[in-house]
Amino acid sequence: MSTSENAASGTRALRGASVLIVLQVVSRAITFVANQLLLRFLTAQLLGVSTQLEVYYLSVIFFARESLRVSIQRQDSSGLSKVKSGRDKTDGNQNASAQAVVNLGYISLALGIPLAFLFGWLYRNSLNTATLASAPNLIVSLYIYAVAAVLELASEPAFVVMQSRLQFGTRAAAESIATFLRCVVTLGSAVWGANRDLGVLPFALGQLSYGVGLLAVYAWHGAGLAKAEGFSLLPRRILLSNPLSTTKQTEAAQKAPPFILTYFYRPTLQLASSMMAQSVVKHLLTQGDTFLVSILSTPTVQGVYALANNYGGLLARLIFQPIEESSRSYFSRLLAPSSSSSSYSTPSTAPTKEKEASTALTSLLQFYMLLSLVITTLGPPAAAPLLTLIAGPRWTSSGAAACLAAYMWYVPLLAINGVAEAFVASVATEREVHAQSVWMAVFSVVFAAAGYVLLRVLEWGAVGLVVANGINMACRIVWCAVFIRGYFRRRGEEEGLEVLSVLPRATAMLAGAIASQVVRRVVAPGEEVSAGGAREAVVQLVKIAGVALPFVMVVAASERRFLYTAFQGIRGQRQASS
């Protein structure tokens, strides 16, 4: 890939991250407002059961498409220049590469249907009488969630080809419309059934409308792109007109056809299969908190943790997740080896790519650390008044405020781990992916042991679960840091990812320590805030804002050089794209 292509790819990735951040802000704002209204109709038990159904849904989606999505992003289609699709008999790299991506998208749908049945059967058999009694229409809702998962996976062929073309606007439109439909249907059915005891049925109907919305938008835009570029949204055969490469091929490569059953690109499937084990472990770790809390606690505790998790993870979903997805795409394109080159680039080009990647990764982590300093300083004392103002005193006194305060310390770990694992997923070889899977399994054992001690022995409840997650996330961050340091050193970039270089300056950290002590002294305890209601909550938030203003000013002054450099970089990228 040339320097100009790298710059263009980086610019599109930056613009894509901006679009996704705006999308997340808008969609989460709509979801946030709807959830606040829903809380007036929900008990902690129903919220806990709805969280279990969401985990079922996400498990089907994740196992069916995650490894394929990552592999498709890393697919090098330059070797398809001598291939033609079954629909268009003229040679064309764009047609063949797009059709190959579409075909791979149907594997997700094929995997999702049996997974929906299997996981649904396992979840249904795990339900006890008490849970069924506390959640009316639970079984019907489970079936609806299964249909919703299949509908979302049916949009995958169009999604992956749009993603490969960096069509972030289509994704923004699809997810915005689907999110709006989900909120309207969920809230409307909850209000309509306020006196009918619908249980978790409104959540199921909302998720079904989300899947319908995604499928409709992606099918519409995907059909237009397919017509313009000459491929089909239906699976088509990929026909060989000439050997895939004019260079000498090994005897093993000649024996193995590049396409399985003339439909599926073999290198991508091989990478996806190697990443499947890692995906399983990653999902167990990502959703392991919900699995663990469902085993070791009651539905009421699950509801308390779910509420704190939704509010605490709001920033991660708004900003961190879009940056993680865009950075994974960016690093994959920047550092992907050329099909005609060895695994290590030549000295004339390697330093430029590695230096650019190292600088981008370091800047991202610096930004995360600055934001984390603000979150951990002001977030814990603000948890109780915010929760009282948003969800009501009933939820604050239930223990959700203490859990949300603990979650503020977990958010930075979540953010750093996200971008670190995005880099690892972009550059790791199959052998390194397997090694990561082994270590992930070890960390899952550590997480389970910590969860058991904190939940059963020490009886910390939902707060203990947050702490167990933090221990697990810290282990994963350490592994990623070691991997990234080794990656850059093997490629001659000795200064890649210096840990000390991403930390805030001493002045900023000192300001954080002082502000944290001041705000803890001026803010009332959670019990007083809950008893005082919304008015007392506003008073406490004003006090926190009074401490936050000088603190943020000191941090900005201390980190002015980095902030100015980051601003100039973003401005330069925008000017280059215009």
Phi and psi in degrees as a GROMACS rama.xvg file:
@    title "Ramachandran Plot"
@    xaxis  label "Phi"
@    yaxis  label "Psi"
@TYPE xy
-74.0672  168.041  SER-2
-63.2737  -40.6942  THR-3
-63.9572  -38.5475  SER-4
-66.7904  -38.2643  GLU-5
-62.5071  -42.6457  ASN-6
-63.8343  -42.3225  ALA-7
-64.9887  -40.9651  ALA-8
-64.0554  -41.0908  SER-9
-64.6342  -39.5323  GLY-10
-64.2173  -44.4923  THR-11
-64.8267  -37.4426  ARG-12
-64.8483  -40.7365  ALA-13
-63.8714  -45.3989  LEU-14
-64.2995  -37.8207  ARG-15
-62.9695  -40.7081  GLY-16
-62.6821  -39.792  ALA-17
-63.1523  -43.942  SER-18
-62.3948  -44.1334  VAL-19
-67.0589  -34.9285  LEU-20
-65.4043  -45.0287  ILE-21
-60.941  -42.9349  VAL-22
-57.4493  -47.8168  LEU-23
-63.9994  -39.0179  GLN-24
-62.1799  -47.4074  VAL-25
-66.5133  -49.7602  VAL-26
-65.7629  -40.5766  SER-27
-70.3947  -31.2353  ARG-28
-63.8822  -43.7268  ALA-29
-63.3562  -45.5514  ILE-30
-62.6306  -39.1839  THR-31
-61.6208  -46.8444  PHE-32
-62.9827  -43.7307  VAL-33
-63.5225  -39.2151  ALA-34
-66.3587  -34.8017  ASN-35
-63.5658  -38.5337  GLN-36
-70.0482  -36.1914  LEU-37
-65.4995  -33.4221  LEU-38
-59.5448  -25.3113  LEU-39
-71.0429  -16.8482  ARG-40
-108.465  -0.365715  PHE-41
-113.263  150.314  LEU-42
-103.465  167.669  THR-43
-62.7343  -33.3057  ALA-44
-64.6515  -46.9897  GLN-45
-64.2325  -37.418  LEU-46
-64.8869  -37.2398  LEU-47
-65.8826  -42.2026  GLY-48
-66.5817  -39.8057  VAL-49
-62.9033  -32.5076  SER-50
-65.8286  -38.8719  THR-51
-62.8461  -42.1751  GLN-52
-64.3723  -36.7781  LEU-53
-66.1004  -37.8318  GLU-54
-64.3657  -40.3439  VAL-55
-58.1478  -46.8533  TYR-56
-62.4132  -48.3702  TYR-57
-65.7967  -31.6729  LEU-58
-65.8724  -43.6453  SER-59
-60.4572  -48.3206  VAL-60
-62.9683  -45.141  ILE-61
-65.7072  -50.8778  PHE-62
-66.8349  -27.9745  PHE-63
-78.7909  -29.7685  ALA-64
-130.334  -15.3122  ARG-65
-61.3439  -53.2133  GLU-66
-64.3437  -34.9576  SER-67
-67.5095  -40.5432  LEU-68
-60.775  -47.364  ARG-69
-62.9266  -42.2349  VAL-70
-66.5123  -39.4516  SER-71
-65.0344  -37.4904  ILE-72
-63.1868  -31.2878  GLN-73
-92.0536  0.581689  ARG-74
-67.7383  130.853  GLN-75
-97.9467  106.983  ASP-76
-91.3198  7.70852  SER-77
-65.0176  -22.2797  SER-78
-80.2362  2.64573  GLY-79
-98.3572  13.5992  LEU-80
-68.7107  -18.063  SER-81
-109.343  30.9158  LYS-82
-123.601  149.024  VAL-83
-129.789  150.302  LYS-84
-83.8407  164.738  SER-85
-71.6987  -14.0758  GLY-86
-92.7504  -44.6459  ARG-87
-108.631  117.093  ASP-88
-83.7307  0.388376  LYS-89
-87.5333  146.654  THR-90
-65.4504  141.685  ASP-91
-175.346  121.539  GLY-92
-65.86  -40.1197  ASN-93
-64.4423  -44.551  GLN-94
-62.3434  -49.1621  ASN-95
-65.5819  -43.2051  ALA-96
-66.404  -40.133  SER-97
-64.969  -42.3547  ALA-98
-66.0429  -36.805  GLN-99
-63.2094  -39.5117  ALA-100
-66.8229  -42.9201  VAL-101
-60.5291  -45.5666  VAL-102
-58.1416  -41.8412  ASN-103
-64.745  -31.2434  LEU-104
-60.9788  -29.5957  GLY-105
-72.81  -18.197  TYR-106
-65.1737  -37.2426  ILE-107
-60.6102  -42.3394  SER-108
-65.6786  -41.5832  LEU-109
-64.1479  -35.1811  ALA-110
-76.3784  -33.823  LEU-111
-67.5671  -35.7216  GLY-112
-63.2466  -52.7761  ILE-113
-66.47  -32.3157  PRO-114
-65.247  -36.6052  LEU-115
-61.6948  -41.9651  ALA-116
-67.7559  -45.3389  PHE-117
-64.2535  -52.0764  LEU-118
-66.5047  -33.9554  PHE-119
-64.2902  -41.1866  GLY-120
-64.5861  -42.6014  TRP-121
-64.6341  -42.1152  LEU-122
-67.7276  -40.7824  TYR-123
-63.5724  -40.7008  ARG-124
-70.5299  -19.2055  ASN-125
-85.1819  -10.4849  SER-126
-74.9486  139.406  LEU-127
-102.592  173.808  ASN-128
-63.9197  -38.503  THR-129
-63.9801  -41.4278  ALA-130
-66.1123  -43.294  THR-131
-62.7691  -35.3537  LEU-132
-73.0809  -32.8845  ALA-133
-83.6965  -9.67036  SER-134
-132.975  89.0094  ALA-135
-60.2224  151.452  PRO-136
61.0589  25.9408  ASN-137
-66.3796  -44.1863  LEU-138
-67.0582  -43.0822  ILE-139
-60.8068  -41.3619  VAL-140
-63.8333  -36.5739  SER-141
-61.1915  -44.2904  LEU-142
-62.9783  -39.5685  TYR-143
-66.6629  -39.6419  ILE-144
-60.9437  -37.739  TYR-145
-63.4328  -45.1441  ALA-146
-62.3879  -41.4326  VAL-147
-61.8129  -39.4374  ALA-148
-64.4823  -42.2073  ALA-149
-64.331  -39.6233  VAL-150
-63.951  -41.4669  LEU-151
-65.2689  -39.9367  GLU-152
-68.3755  -25.7041  LEU-153
-66.581  -20.8096  ALA-154
-86.4301  -3.362  SER-155
-62.5425  -42.3712  GLU-156
-56.5931  -42.7075  PRO-157
-70.5552  -37.3725  ALA-158
-62.7219  -48.069  PHE-159
-66.6799  -34.7967  VAL-160
-73.0245  -35.3459  VAL-161
-66.9782  -38.1468  MET-162
-66.684  -39.3742  GLN-163
-66.2501  -23.4093  SER-164
-94.6008  7.53724  ARG-165
55.9003  39.7174  LEU-166
-87.3721  71.6094  GLN-167
-70.2564  -26.3281  PHE-168
-62.385  -38.1505  GLY-169
-64.5265  -41.9498  THR-170
-63.5285  -40.7552  ARG-171
-60.4355  -44.7754  ALA-172
-65.0146  -44.5619  ALA-173
-62.9077  -49.4771  ALA-174
-71.6006  -32.3519  GLU-175
-66.1456  -47.9777  SER-176
-63.6713  -44.6592  ILE-177
-63.734  -41.2805  ALA-178
-64.5423  -41.8735  THR-179
-61.6482  -43.5913  PHE-180
-62.5701  -42.1083  LEU-181
-62.5658  -43.2554  ARG-182
-65.5565  -43.7329  CYS-183
-63.9815  -47.1073  VAL-184
-67.8197  -43.2324  VAL-185
-62.6757  -50.2458  THR-186
-66.8955  -42.7174  LEU-187
-61.6501  -44.2369  GLY-188
-69.7432  -32.665  SER-189
-67.7981  -42.1916  ALA-190
-66.508  -43.3745  VAL-191
-61.686  -37.3623  TRP-192
-99.8389  23.1381  GLY-193
-58.4183  -34.8316  ALA-194
-104.664  12.8415  ASN-195
-114.054  -1.57363  ARG-196
55.5893  61.6887  ASP-197
-78.5251  -13.0965  LEU-198
68.7246  -129.225  GLY-199
-94.4143  9.13024  VAL-200
-59.1977  -39.1803  LEU-201
-57.7395  -36.8529  PRO-202
-64.9847  -41.0968  PHE-203
-65.3937  -44.3667  ALA-204
-64.0084  -37.905  LEU-205
-64.5437  -40.5295  GLY-206
-67.959  -35  GLN-207
-63.2659  -43.0215  LEU-208
-65.7667  -31.8997  SER-209
-63.242  -46.19  TYR-210
-63.075  -39.681  GLY-211
-63.8373  -42.1075  VAL-212
-63.445  -45.4295  GLY-213
-59.1871  -48.0502  LEU-214
-62.4437  -41.4331  LEU-215
-65.7293  -46.083  ALA-216
-69.8445  -45.664  VAL-217
-65.1912  -38.3676  TYR-218
-63.7385  -40.8183  ALA-219
-65.217  -52.3517  TRP-220
-70.4887  -36.6662  HIS-221
-64.1675  -37.4992  GLY-222
-64.0874  -38.7014  ALA-223
-65.7449  -41.2106  GLY-224
-67.2756  -40.166  LEU-225
-62.551  -40.3207  ALA-226
-66.2847  -38.4749  LYS-227
-71.9158  -36.2018  ALA-228
-102.831  -5.46085  GLU-229
81.485  37.8228  GLY-230
-128.904  -179.933  PHE-231
-120.434  144.358  SER-232
-78.6796  -8.78828  LEU-233
-92.0064  154.876  LEU-234
-63.9578  132.843  PRO-235
-131.288  153.288  ARG-236
-71.9345  145.8  ARG-237
-107.717  113.561  ILE-238
-100.414  139.821  LEU-239
-88.6507  125.918  LEU-240
-101.144  -29.521  SER-241
-147.007  168.313  ASN-242
-57.0938  152.323  PRO-243
-64.4851  -24.9267  LEU-244
-145.043  147.221  SER-245
-81.5422  -12.2284  THR-246
-75.7561  165.832  THR-247
-68.8292  132.576  LYS-248
-105.689  150.752  GLN-249
-73.1241  161.29  THR-250
-63.5868  -36.1051  GLU-251
-65.3561  -40.143  ALA-252
-67.128  -34.3351  ALA-253
-69.135  -32.1863  GLN-254
-72.9297  -32.6353  LYS-255
-94.4386  114.356  ALA-256
-64.0178  147.171  PRO-257
-69.2357  -18.8701  PRO-258
-122.574  133.946  PHE-259
-86.3313  124.025  ILE-260
58.8581  23.2028  LEU-261
62.8785  15.1173  THR-262
-119.202  -40.8993  TYR-263
-114.653  126.526  PHE-264
-67.0587  117.521  TYR-265
-60.2478  -47.6038  ARG-266
-58.0985  -38.1487  PRO-267
-68.2405  -41.1207  THR-268
-65.4044  -37.8187  LEU-269
-64.7162  -42.6207  GLN-270
-64.8692  -41.0032  LEU-271
-63.1306  -42.0586  ALA-272
-65.7813  -35.9738  SER-273
-70.1487  -26.3512  SER-274
-90.4956  -6.49222  MET-275
-62.1126  -45.2729  MET-276
-61.0914  -40.4984  ALA-277
-64.0097  -37.9395  GLN-278
-63.8247  -39.8785  SER-279
-61.8466  -48.0547  VAL-280
-64.675  -42.0967  VAL-281
-61.9147  -40.6954  LYS-282
-69.1249  -40.1659  HIS-283
-60.7129  -36.0777  LEU-284
-74.7032  -38.8181  LEU-285
-67.0532  -44.8626  THR-286
-99.7307  8.26085  GLN-287
-63.1865  -29.0151  GLY-288
-62.4165  -40.7736  ASP-289
-69.0197  -41.5046  THR-290
-60.0231  -45.4046  PHE-291
-67.498  -43.2164  LEU-292
-67.9411  -29.8285  VAL-293
-70.0852  -27.739  SER-294
-83.9115  -40.7245  ILE-295
-99.107  -1.21507  LEU-296
-142.591  175.658  SER-297
-88.9295  164.373  THR-298
-58.5292  -29.8653  PRO-299
-64.3624  -45.6255  THR-300
-63.3296  -38.0272  VAL-301
-60.9517  -40.3003  GLN-302
-65.6169  -40.2187  GLY-303
-62.0531  -46.3142  VAL-304
-66.1997  -38.6311  TYR-305
-61.8169  -40.3625  ALA-306
-64.3638  -47.1127  LEU-307
-64.1778  -36.9511  ALA-308
-67.0263  -39.5531  ASN-309
-65.5146  -44.8612  ASN-310
-73.3428  -43.2557  TYR-311
-66.1726  -34.2813  GLY-312
-88.5154  6.98446  GLY-313
-62.5303  -44.4572  LEU-314
-64.8258  -38.6301  LEU-315
-62.8574  -39.5457  ALA-316
-75.7876  -30.545  ARG-317
-74.6223  -45.0648  LEU-318
-115.29  -50.38  ILE-319
-65.9915  -43.2879  PHE-320
-63.8458  -46.199  GLN-321
-61.5771  -39.3839  PRO-322
-64.4939  -40.6738  ILE-323
-60.4954  -46.904  GLU-324
-65.0197  -42.3923  GLU-325
-70.3496  -37.4731  SER-326
-67.9863  -35.0147  SER-327
-63.2097  -42.9293  ARG-328
-64.8989  -41.544  SER-329
-64.7956  -49.4929  TYR-330
-66.2397  -34.7889  PHE-331
-62.6341  -43.0592  SER-332
-73.813  -38.6827  ARG-333
-69.115  -42.4306  LEU-334
-104.432  4.07843  LEU-335
-66.9053  130.001  ALA-336
-69.764  144.238  PRO-337
-67.7887  148.569  SER-338
-64.4922  -20.4145  SER-339
-102.747  5.85465  SER-340
-116.521  168.574  SER-341
-78.7467  177.451  SER-342
-66.2124  -20.1584  SER-343
-112.987  130.629  TYR-344
-72.9503  163.452  SER-345
-69.3585  156.613  THR-346
-59.8791  -26.8243  PRO-347
-73.665  -24.976  SER-348
-112.197  -27.4865  THR-349
-60.9006  -46.6938  ALA-350
-58.5305  -34.8283  PRO-351
-64.9276  -47.6677  THR-352
-65.6992  -47.3596  LYS-353
-66.7452  -39.3453  GLU-354
-65.3964  -41.8097  LYS-355
-62.57  -43.8857  GLU-356
-64.8604  -42.8662  ALA-357
-62.5902  -42.6392  SER-358
-65.0223  -43.9624  THR-359
-63.4801  -44.2972  ALA-360
-65.4652  -42.7098  LEU-361
-63.0726  -40.9968  THR-362
-64.7287  -41.1821  SER-363
-60.9336  -45.7942  LEU-364
-67.3516  -35.5284  LEU-365
-62.2131  -44.1886  GLN-366
-60.9943  -43.4379  PHE-367
-62.0588  -40.7059  TYR-368
-68.1201  -37.8145  MET-369
-64.2193  -45.6156  LEU-370
-64.0774  -37.4837  LEU-371
-64.3982  -35.9282  SER-372
-61.0673  -42.5005  LEU-373
-67.295  -42.6659  VAL-374
-63.7402  -47.4126  ILE-375
-73.4366  -22.0007  THR-376
-79.5963  -45.9914  THR-377
-102.67  -20.9063  LEU-378
-67.5042  -51.8225  GLY-379
-57.3363  -48.1606  PRO-380
-69.8926  -20.9847  PRO-381
-84.6033  -7.68545  ALA-382
-62.3951  -48.8304  ALA-383
-64.7397  -50.4178  ALA-384
-64.5138  -36.2322  PRO-385
-64.3244  -44.9415  LEU-386
-66.3721  -37.1679  LEU-387
-63.6238  -41.2696  THR-388
-71.6105  -36.2642  LEU-389
-90.5767  -49.6731  ILE-390
-101.184  -17.1197  ALA-391
106.204  155.571  GLY-392
-60.6065  -28.1658  PRO-393
-60.6113  -40.9106  ARG-394
-75.3868  -33.311  TRP-395
-62.8984  -43.1094  THR-396
-76.1596  -8.02918  SER-397
-82.0551  -4.87115  SER-398
103.883  -4.43485  GLY-399
-67.99  -30.6323  ALA-400
-64.8829  -44.7192  ALA-401
-64.005  -38.7039  ALA-402
-66.9379  -40.2758  CYS-403
-66.2844  -38.0468  LEU-404
-62.2819  -41.9267  ALA-405
-66.0624  -33.7061  ALA-406
-64.7589  -26.1842  TYR-407
-60.819  -29.1118  MET-408
-81.6106  -17.6393  TRP-409
-85.8817  -28.629  TYR-410
-57.9955  -45.4763  VAL-411
-58.815  -40.6634  PRO-412
-63.2672  -39.6706  LEU-413
-61.6312  -42.1346  LEU-414
-67.7298  -48.7205  ALA-415
-64.0689  -42.316  ILE-416
-63.3706  -36.7705  ASN-417
-60.8299  -49.4673  GLY-418
-73.3944  -32.434  VAL-419
-66.0503  -44.7025  ALA-420
-70.9886  -27.9107  GLU-421
-63.7916  -39.8483  ALA-422
-66.6165  -44.5595  PHE-423
-60.1677  -44.2599  VAL-424
-63.524  -24.4983  ALA-425
-79.8131  -27.6707  SER-426
-123.2  -11.8844  VAL-427
-68.2352  139.328  ALA-428
-78.9179  172.513  THR-429
-60.7759  -40.7654  GLU-430
-63.8604  -41.3955  ARG-431
-68.6526  -33.2798  GLU-432
-64.3719  -42.0535  VAL-433
-63.8652  -40.4363  HIS-434
-63.3215  -40.3902  ALA-435
-63.2512  -38.5294  GLN-436
-61.6725  -39.9186  SER-437
-63.0945  -45.0738  VAL-438
-67.6176  -35.0318  TRP-439
-61.2495  -38.3845  MET-440
-64.0984  -39.9167  ALA-441
-62.4968  -43.785  VAL-442
-66.9759  -30.3994  PHE-443
-66.75  -35.3514  SER-444
-65.9811  -41.9005  VAL-445
-60.7517  -42.6101  VAL-446
-62.7293  -45.3222  PHE-447
-63.5506  -41.5844  ALA-448
-65.2789  -43.9884  ALA-449
-63.5179  -39.9892  ALA-450
-63.794  -41.2719  GLY-451
-63.4888  -44.8449  TYR-452
-64.3862  -44.8352  VAL-453
-74.0314  -34.0965  LEU-454
-88.2508  -43.8052  LEU-455
-93.3298  -44.2524  ARG-456
-80.0053  -54.6314  VAL-457
-85.9885  -16.4948  LEU-458
55.4973  50.3097  GLU-459
-83.6693  -7.90766  TRP-460
66.0677  -141.262  GLY-461
-65.2796  -29.5492  ALA-462
-63.8046  -39.9339  VAL-463
-62.2365  -34.3656  GLY-464
-66.7929  -38.0575  LEU-465
-62.9718  -43.3907  VAL-466
-63.4246  -41.8721  VAL-467
-62.3104  -40.3159  ALA-468
-62.5653  -39.5097  ASN-469
-63.769  -39.9074  GLY-470
-62.2374  -45.9339  ILE-471
-62.2905  -44.1907  ASN-472
-65.9923  -36.84  MET-473
-62.8219  -39.6846  ALA-474
-62.3312  -43.0588  CYS-475
-66.3312  -37.1826  ARG-476
-65.3568  -42.7409  ILE-477
-60.3914  -44.0912  VAL-478
-61.8621  -45.4235  TRP-479
-63.211  -39.1383  CYS-480
-62.9456  -43.5142  ALA-481
-62.7523  -43.3496  VAL-482
-62.4112  -46.7034  PHE-483
-65.9342  -41.5256  ILE-484
-59.5594  -44.3508  ARG-485
-64.8606  -37.2506  GLY-486
-61.1954  -47.8354  TYR-487
-68.9741  -38.0134  PHE-488
-64.8269  -38.9462  ARG-489
-65.0173  -20.2689  ARG-490
-109.704  20.3646  ARG-491
81.349  7.80292  GLY-492
-103.368  80.4665  GLU-493
-66.0176  -26.8528  GLU-494
-92.6592  9.53628  GLU-495
-65.9064  127.299  GLY-496
55.2942  66.1996  LEU-497
-78.9061  122.479  GLU-498
-59.802  -44.1411  VAL-499
-65.6917  -25.7007  LEU-500
-73.3217  -18.3363  SER-501
-94.3795  -6.9151  VAL-502
-78.1865  147.906  LEU-503
-62.4633  160.547  PRO-504
-66.555  160.312  ARG-505
-59.9951  -35.4551  ALA-506
-62.9227  -43.1839  THR-507
-65.0613  -42.4701  ALA-508
-68.2159  -36.0773  MET-509
-65.3703  -40.9296  LEU-510
-62.2009  -37.6875  ALA-511
-64.4051  -43.6858  GLY-512
-63.4335  -42.1102  ALA-513
-67.7093  -45.8389  ILE-514
-61.786  -36.8943  ALA-515
-63.3201  -41.932  SER-516
-69.4751  -38.3435  GLN-517
-65.5851  -46.6298  VAL-518
-67.7415  -31.0711  VAL-519
-68.7645  -27.7805  ARG-520
-81.0212  -31.302  ARG-521
-91.2554  -18.9122  VAL-522
-92.0081  136.094  VAL-523
-72.2798  156.509  ALA-524
-63.0122  161.848  PRO-525
-60.9737  -33.7468  GLY-526
-65.2416  -39.6858  GLU-527
-68.8495  -38.2346  GLU-528
-64.3932  -43.7464  VAL-529
-64.3048  -39.8224  SER-530
-69.5634  -33.2748  ALA-531
-78.2558  -16.262  GLY-532
78.1628  -159.538  GLY-533
-63.2249  -37.4577  ALA-534
-63.2167  -46.1019  ARG-535
-64.3685  -36.2705  GLU-536
-62.3162  -42.3416  ALA-537
-63.5587  -40.2028  VAL-538
-60.9195  -44.3228  VAL-539
-66.4106  -37.902  GLN-540
-67.1354  -34.4232  LEU-541
-65.3747  -40.0818  VAL-542
-61.3942  -43.4051  LYS-543
-63.7904  -40.3196  ILE-544
-63.1115  -35.4328  ALA-545
-64.1816  -33.0911  GLY-546
-80.175  -34.6721  VAL-547
-67.0017  -37.1863  ALA-548
-60.3751  -54.3901  LEU-549
-66.0847  -32.8809  PRO-550
-61.8419  -48.8113  PHE-551
-63.6425  -36.562  VAL-552
-64.5096  -40.7911  MET-553
-65.2892  -43.5233  VAL-554
-62.1605  -43.7156  VAL-555
-63.6806  -39.9016  ALA-556
-67.3955  -38.9507  ALA-557
-67.0765  -36.9448  SER-558
-105.258  26.3946  GLU-559
-62.095  -35.4473  ARG-560
-65.5695  -45.2413  ARG-561
-65.9203  -43.7285  PHE-562
-63.5915  -38.7348  LEU-563
-67.2078  -41.8613  TYR-564
-63.3385  -41.7685  THR-565
-64.4587  -41.4875  ALA-566
-62.9968  -42.6589  PHE-567
-65.3136  -36.7385  GLN-568
-64.9624  -44.7022  GLY-569
-64.493  -41.1785  ILE-570
-63.9631  -40.8883  ARG-571
-64.7182  -39.6082  GLY-572
-63.0658  -41.2785  GLN-573
-66.6238  -40.0726  ARG-574
-66.4918  -35.2555  GLN-575
-67.7841  -31.4641  ALA-576
-82.357  -16.499  SER-577
